[in-house]
Amino acid sequence: QVQLVESGGGLVQARGSLRLSCAFSGSLFSLTVMGWYRQAPGKQRELVATIASGGNTNYADSVKGRFTISRDNAKKLVFLQMNSLKPEDTAVYYCNARNPVYDFWGQGTQVTVSS
């Protein structure tokens, strides 16, 4: 029904920047809340940011002021711009698509921030 493919992960130095992308294929993109979540080894998956169709956003306190979520409805893409990266941002980052009729996850992309 829906496929999500993340890209843009990699190795970056602390205080550097990285932009993640999520390509959406399927139906109802413009009616779907898109989000980024992350999971570090030994930790629970946690919210990073979400963005609704109307543009409302929600961020984890740990990334406020550093990360920005955005979406391109014409291209069905979601982005996460990550600035001022810290080693504690190291995790697998997952794209999520959620609405009243479905909840899908991408395969994840690794982000590693070196000190």
Residue, then its C-alpha position, 0 to 999 in steps of 0.5 A: q500500500v505504502q512504501l517509504v525509502e530513506s536516504g542521506g544517512g552517513l558519517v559526519q563530524a560533530r557540529g556538522s550538518l546532514r539532510l535526510s530524505c524520505a521518498f513516499s510511494g502510495s496514496l494519501f500523502s497529502l492527508t498523512v502526518m509524516g515523521w522522523y524517529r530514531q533508535a540508538p543501540g540499547k534504547q527505545r525508538e523515539l520521536v524526532a519530528t513530525i509534520a502534518s498536512g497543514g504544516n504543524t510540526n512537533y519536535a523532540d526537545s533534544v533537537k529543537g533549534r537544530f533540526t527542521i522537518s519539511r515536506d514537498n507534496a508535489k514530489k511526495l518527499v519528506f526531509l529532515q535537515m540536521n544541523s549542529l549535530k552531536p555524537e548523541d544524535t547517532a542512531v538509525y533514523y526511520c521515516n514514518a507515515r501515519n493517518p487514520v487508515y495506515d501506519f507505515w515505516g521505512q527501512g531506516t538509515q544510519v546516521t553516525v556523528s563522530s566527536 
